[in-house]
Amino acid sequence: MDAALEAAEVFTPSSPEFVADPCPAYARLREAGRAHYCPPTGQWLIPHHADVAALLRDRRLGRTYLHRFTHEEFGRTPPPPEHEPFHTLNDNGMLDLEAPTHTRIRRLVAKAFTPRTVARLRPYVEQLADGLVRDLVADGGGDLKARVAEPLPVAVIAQMLGIPEGDRDLLRPWSAAICGMYELNPSQETAARAVRASLEFTAYLRELIAARRANPAEDLISGLIAAHEDGESLTEQEMISTCVLLLNAGHEATVNATVNGWHALFRNPAQLAALRADPAGLVPTAVEELMRYDTPLQLFERWVLDDIEIDGVTIPRGAELALLFGSANHDPAVFDAPAELDLSRRDNPHISFSAGIHYCIGAPLARIELAASLHALLRRAPALRLAADPPRTPNFVIRGFEELLVTV
């Protein structure tokens, strides 16, 4: 069978069967080689952990190419003009920038997003998680996603940013609409929703930043306004894009890691029983294993800025790589028995938080949130069980469930 045709037949992210369980396809891709061109997505698929980890750090690749080339010079078609509000918002955030702009912004953001700031949030996160779980238990159960997994990280990042409680219900819909653009080949309807959300979220943050300039507070937005180094500071658009990125990245992965993780625990009752028997000992490694086992972000893209060679195959400038995090996290060359959920796994170099200069700046906070919700659910709902088989979201890149109904 032709190699390109085989990749297209194996990698079918629009297929419900593939979305339900991509691991068999990943195994076939790993067995077949290190790089596979997939015509339907126009990407080179990279399935091996060693390659993904190395390419995340390879400066011949980039999250953007616009720091070196125009769209036309790079052989790409510019995005439609009507998508401009989304791209202005997205393209000024750290996640889609390269050095030197990325270096400047990350350094300034890090001043307001310090380990001390994150550590100070731990009591708030634990108290919030406990209250959410208490309410879930009082009602005899419900949708774990809507009742615990979603409100916890949204409230935490909103608290960090200083967004008033009365406005926080706006955040999740805006984020969901914007993140729809990160799926492969988003529809026109998806793009229109993302554009509307980008305009509304930008306008909201512009007003909030103006208020903080006039009256600084003890929050991250005030910290971003105050952040200076060597005469440099963040532009208003960079601050807006940073706030949106922190919200989107700061809760989308945590929401899905929580729900995916509990689904995995319900399907592995022996591991769940071990966790219930020793939460203090197992929660730290459980957080890492649940992030690995059902990876919330399955794919991360990179542009080839200069020709590279993988396994004797030259991949030219202008190509796009699809770094398959979900496959890398199940690579038997790195993980013993990767198909098994092992909450005591110590050697666990998963790449769910990425690597290199784009390593997730919020990873320490995500770990605190995941641990807090695990502890609260294990303590307050020791008999928690699945009430119905949950439907997967139709998305591939951001992997999760529509809901997770539980009883206590």
C-alpha positions in Angstrom: 0.0 0.0 0.0 1.2 3.5 -0.8 2.7 5.1 2.3 0.7 8.4 1.9 -2.5 6.5 1.3 -1.9 4.4 4.4 -1.4 7.4 6.6 -4.6 8.9 5.3 -6.4 5.7 6.0 -5.0 5.3 9.5 -5.1 8.9 10.6 -8.8 9.8 10.4 -9.5 12.5 13.0 -13.0 13.1 11.6 -14.1 9.5 12.3 -16.0 8.9 15.5 -14.2 5.5 15.9 -10.8 7.2 15.7 -11.9 9.9 18.2 -13.2 7.3 20.6 -9.8 5.5 20.6 -6.9 6.7 18.5 -4.3 4.5 20.2 -4.6 1.6 17.6 -4.0 4.0 14.8 -1.1 5.6 16.7 0.5 2.1 17.1 0.3 1.5 13.4 1.9 4.8 12.6 4.7 4.2 15.1 5.3 0.7 13.6 5.3 2.1 10.1 8.0 4.8 10.6 8.9 8.1 12.1 7.2 10.6 9.7 4.2 10.1 7.5 2.7 12.6 5.1 -1.1 12.8 5.4 -2.7 14.5 2.3 -6.2 15.1 3.9 -4.7 17.3 6.6 -1.6 18.5 4.7 0.6 17.6 7.6 3.5 15.3 8.4 2.5 13.1 11.3 5.2 12.5 13.9 4.2 9.7 16.2 7.3 8.8 18.3 8.1 10.2 21.7 11.8 10.8 20.9 11.0 12.8 17.8 8.2 14.8 19.3 10.3 15.7 22.3 13.3 16.7 20.1 11.2 18.7 17.6 9.5 20.7 20.3 13.0 22.0 21.1 14.2 22.4 17.5 14.6 26.0 16.4 14.3 25.1 12.8 10.6 24.8 13.5 8.2 27.4 14.8 4.7 28.0 16.0 4.6 30.8 13.5 6.6 31.7 10.4 5.6 35.4 10.2 8.7 36.5 12.1 10.7 35.4 9.1 8.4 35.2 6.1 5.2 36.6 4.7 2.4 34.2 4.0 3.2 34.3 0.3 7.0 33.8 0.8 6.2 30.7 2.9 3.8 29.3 0.2 0.7 29.8 2.4 -2.6 31.5 1.7 -3.3 34.4 4.2 -6.3 33.8 6.4 -9.6 35.4 5.3 -9.9 39.0 6.2 -13.1 38.3 8.2 -11.0 36.1 10.6 -8.7 39.0 11.5 -10.1 39.6 15.0 -9.3 35.9 15.9 -5.8 36.1 14.5 -5.0 39.4 16.1 -6.0 37.9 19.4 -4.3 34.6 18.9 -1.1 35.7 17.1 -0.1 38.1 19.9 -0.1 35.4 22.6 3.0 33.5 23.7 1.8 30.2 22.4 2.0 31.4 18.7 5.1 33.6 18.9 8.8 32.9 18.4 11.9 34.6 19.6 12.7 37.4 20.2 9.1 38.5 20.7 8.2 35.3 22.6 11.2 35.6 24.8 10.3 39.2 25.8 6.7 38.4 26.5 7.3 35.2 28.5 10.0 36.9 30.6 7.6 39.8 31.4 4.6 37.4 32.1 6.8 35.3 34.3 7.3 38.3 36.6 3.6 38.3 37.3 3.1 34.5 37.2 5.8 33.5 39.7 5.9 30.2 41.7 5.1 32.2 44.8 2.0 33.6 43.1 0.9 30.0 42.2 1.8 28.6 45.6 -0.3 31.3 47.3 -3.3 30.1 45.4 -3.1 26.5 46.7 -5.4 27.1 49.8 -8.0 28.9 47.6 -7.9 26.1 45.0 -8.3 23.4 47.7 -11.1 25.3 49.4 -12.9 25.8 46.1 -12.5 22.2 45.0 -13.9 21.0 48.4 -16.9 23.3 48.1 -17.7 22.2 44.6 -17.5 18.5 45.6 -19.5 19.1 48.7 -22.3 20.5 46.7 -22.1 17.6 44.2 -22.4 15.1 47.0 -25.3 17.0 48.6 -27.2 16.6 45.4 -26.4 12.9 45.1 -24.2 13.3 42.1 -24.6 14.9 38.7 -22.4 16.0 35.8 -18.8 15.9 37.2 -17.7 18.0 34.2 -20.2 20.8 34.7 -20.2 20.7 38.5 -16.5 20.3 39.3 -14.1 20.0 36.4 -15.2 23.2 34.6 -15.9 25.7 37.4 -12.7 25.0 39.3 -10.0 26.1 36.8 -12.2 28.9 35.4 -12.7 30.3 38.9 -9.0 30.0 39.7 -7.7 31.8 36.5 -10.5 34.4 36.9 -9.3 34.9 40.5 -5.7 35.3 39.3 -6.7 37.8 36.6 -9.0 39.8 38.9 -12.1 39.2 36.8 -15.2 40.1 39.0 -17.3 37.1 40.0 -20.4 38.5 38.3 -18.6 38.4 34.9 -17.1 34.9 35.2 -19.9 33.1 33.4 -18.8 34.8 30.2 -15.4 33.2 30.2 -16.1 29.5 29.4 -18.3 30.2 26.4 -15.8 32.7 25.0 -13.0 30.2 25.5 -14.8 27.3 24.0 -15.7 29.3 20.9 -12.1 30.5 20.5 -10.6 27.0 21.0 -12.8 25.6 18.3 -10.3 27.1 15.8 -7.5 24.8 17.1 -9.2 21.8 15.6 -8.2 20.5 12.2 -10.0 22.2 9.4 -12.6 24.2 11.4 -15.8 25.0 9.7 -17.0 28.5 8.7 -19.5 28.4 11.5 -16.8 27.5 14.0 -14.7 30.4 12.6 -17.6 32.8 12.9 -18.2 31.9 16.5 -14.4 32.3 17.3 -14.4 35.8 15.7 -17.4 36.9 17.7 -15.9 35.6 20.9 -12.5 37.3 20.1 -14.2 40.6 19.6 -16.3 40.4 22.7 -13.5 39.1 24.9 -11.1 41.7 23.6 -13.5 44.5 24.3 -14.2 43.2 27.8 -10.5 43.0 28.7 -9.7 46.3 27.2 -12.2 47.9 29.7 -10.8 45.8 32.5 -7.2 46.8 31.7 -8.2 50.5 31.6 -9.8 50.1 35.1 -6.7 48.5 36.5 -4.5 51.2 35.0 -6.5 53.7 37.0 -6.8 51.6 40.1 -4.2 48.8 40.4 -5.1 45.8 42.4 -3.4 42.6 43.7 -4.1 40.6 40.6 -2.4 39.3 37.5 -3.7 42.0 35.1 -2.3 44.7 37.4 0.9 42.7 37.5 1.1 42.5 33.7 0.6 46.3 33.5 3.4 46.8 36.0 5.8 44.3 34.4 8.9 46.1 33.0 12.4 45.0 32.2 15.2 46.9 30.4 12.7 49.5 29.4 10.4 46.9 27.9 6.7 46.3 28.7 3.7 44.6 27.3 1.6 46.4 24.7 -2.1 46.4 25.4 -2.8 43.8 22.7 -0.1 41.6 24.2 -1.7 41.9 27.6 -5.1 41.0 26.1 -3.8 38.1 24.2 -1.9 36.9 27.3 -5.0 37.0 29.4 -7.0 35.0 26.9 -4.2 32.5 26.5 -3.9 32.0 30.2 -7.7 31.4 30.4 -7.9 29.1 27.5 -4.7 27.1 28.2 -5.3 27.4 32.0 -8.6 25.6 32.0 -9.2 23.7 28.8 -6.5 21.1 29.5 -7.4 20.9 33.2 -11.1 20.4 32.5 -10.4 17.6 30.1 -7.7 16.1 32.1 -10.1 15.9 35.1 -12.9 14.3 33.1 -10.7 12.0 31.0 -8.9 11.0 34.2 -12.0 10.0 36.1 -13.3 8.1 33.1 -10.0 6.2 33.1 -10.3 5.5 36.8 -13.8 4.2 36.5 -12.6 1.8 33.7 -9.7 0.6 35.9 -11.4 -0.2 39.2 -8.3 -1.9 40.7 -6.3 1.4 40.2 -9.2 3.4 41.6 -9.3 1.2 44.6 -5.5 1.6 45.2 -5.9 5.4 44.9 -8.8 5.4 47.4 -6.7 3.3 49.8 -3.6 5.6 49.6 -4.5 9.1 48.3 -1.6 10.8 50.0 0.9 8.5 48.5 -0.6 8.1 45.0 -2.2 11.4 44.0 1.1 13.0 42.9 2.0 10.2 40.5 -1.7 9.7 39.6 -1.9 13.3 38.3 1.0 12.6 35.9 -0.3 9.2 34.8 -3.8 10.5 34.1 -2.3 13.3 32.0 -0.3 10.7 30.1 -2.9 8.0 29.8 -5.7 10.0 28.1 -3.9 13.1 26.9 -6.1 16.2 26.8 -4.2 17.8 24.0 -3.6 15.2 21.3 -1.7 17.2 18.7 0.6 20.3 18.6 1.5 21.9 15.3 4.9 23.2 14.1 5.9 24.9 10.9 9.1 23.9 9.2 11.2 27.1 8.9 14.3 25.4 7.4 14.5 22.0 5.8 14.8 19.1 8.2 15.4 15.4 7.8 13.6 12.6 9.7 14.6 9.0 9.2 16.2 9.8 5.8 13.1 11.8 4.6 13.6 15.5 3.9 10.7 17.6 5.0 11.0 21.0 3.3 10.5 24.5 4.5 6.9 25.5 4.4 5.6 22.1 5.6 3.6 21.6 8.7 4.3 19.0 11.3 1.6 17.4 13.5 3.4 16.3 16.7 1.2 13.6 18.0 1.3 14.0 21.8 -1.2 11.2 22.4 0.9 8.8 20.4 4.2 9.9 22.1 2.6 9.4 25.5 1.9 5.7 24.5 5.2 5.0 22.9 6.5 1.6 24.2 10.0 2.7 23.6 9.6 5.1 26.5 6.8 3.7 28.7 6.5 0.2 30.1 3.1 -1.2 29.2 1.8 2.1 28.0 -1.7 0.8 27.4 -2.0 0.1 31.1 -3.1 2.7 33.6 -0.5 2.6 36.4 -1.0 5.3 39.0 2.2 4.4 40.7 4.3 5.0 37.6 7.5 6.8 38.6 9.3 7.0 35.3 6.8 9.2 33.4 8.3 11.7 31.0 5.0 12.5 29.4 4.8 15.6 27.2 1.3 16.7 27.9 2.6 20.1 29.0 4.7 20.4 25.8 8.5 21.1 26.0 11.1 23.7 25.0 10.3 27.4 25.0 6.6 26.8 24.8 6.5 24.5 27.8 3.2 25.3 29.6 3.8 28.2 32.0 0.7 27.2 34.0 1.8 23.6 34.5 2.4 24.0 38.3 -1.1 25.5 38.7 -2.7 22.7 36.6 -1.1 20.1 38.9 -2.4 21.9 42.0 -5.9 22.0 40.5 -5.9 18.3 39.4 -4.6 17.2 42.8 -7.1 19.3 44.7 -10.1 18.0 42.8 -8.8 14.4 43.2 -8.3 14.7 46.9 -11.7 16.4 47.4 -13.6 13.7 45.4 -11.7 10.8 47.1 -12.4 12.3 50.5 -16.1 13.4 50.1 -17.3 10.8 47.6 -15.5 7.6 48.4 -18.2 5.5 46.6 -18.2 7.8 43.5 -19.3 5.8 40.4 -20.2 6.3 36.8 -24.0 6.7 36.2 -24.0 6.5 32.4 -21.6 5.8 29.5 -20.3 9.3 28.6 -20.4 10.7 25.1 -17.1 11.9 23.7 -16.9 15.4 22.2 -16.5 15.1 18.4 -13.2 17.0 18.6 -9.8 15.3 18.2 -7.1 17.9 19.0 -8.7 18.9 22.4 -9.9 15.6 23.7 -12.7 15.2 26.2 -16.3 14.2 27.0 -19.5 16.1 26.6 -20.4 15.2 30.2 -19.5 12.7 32.9 -22.6 11.7 35.0 -21.8 10.3 38.4 -23.6 9.1 41.5 -22.2 9.1 45.0 
